[in-house]
Amino acid sequence: AQKVTQAQTEISVVEKEDVTLDCVYETRDTTYYLFWYKQPPSGELVFLIRRNSFDEQNEISGRYSWNFQKSTSSFNFTITASQVVDSAVYFCALTDFMKTSYDKVIFGPGTSLSVIP
Amino acid sequence: DTGVSQDPRHKITKRGQNVTFRCDPISEHNRLYWYRQTLGQGPEFLTYFQNEAQLEKSRLLSDRFSAERPKGSFSTLEIQRTEQGDSAMYLCASSLTGGADTQYFGPGTRLTVL
């Protein structure tokens, strides 16, 4: 069965520090997609990134970067020079291969990040 | 481009009452999903629609829950005879197509059952 583990329940950092959020996944599928979503205090899930299982290149978007390592089934997320606005719950997620399409997204339990000014 | 909208944002009800939530997906999105999120947990899949057809339902969706998407546009999620265990955030998401297309989420409806 598919599963997503985010071992860090809560993280606190001081503003401008770098922080890495860990994500480990389990799947028997060879083709799958991984996602990161941000959920600020307002509650709305904000899409950050989607990565397919065949693309192991790291990705950088501004202060955000993602490290996908298939060998360790990890898809970690790093925020560089954190800001107070980064305070949120971050979810790592995996598609579940359902019949003939990838429609069900399996979410991890989330990591609550607090950036202290 | 208007995002996914949900109504109401908050609902407080007494145990045993029926409640109905509405979700308006991003226009032209064919897929619509419902998730439930309890405090401190990630969202859990409930059901999804391809246009007006309901294609999959989770075991979490008991007989008291029913979802519809008439005409393949907005969707409603109804909970009958609410129980305190139904208290949660109900999230709606839509995607342009199925498959691994990114799902975009609405702000959610927070249900509190007293």
Interface residues (C-beta under 8 A of the other chain):
Chain A: V4 Y33 F35 Y37 S42 G43 E44 L45 V46 F47 R50 N52 F91 A93 T95 M98 S101 Y102 D103 K104 V105 I106 F107 G108 P109 G110
Chain B: R31 Y33 G40 Q41 G42 P43 E44 F45 Y48 L55 E56 M89 L91 A93 G98 G99 A100 T102 Q103 Y104 F105 G106 P107 G108 R110
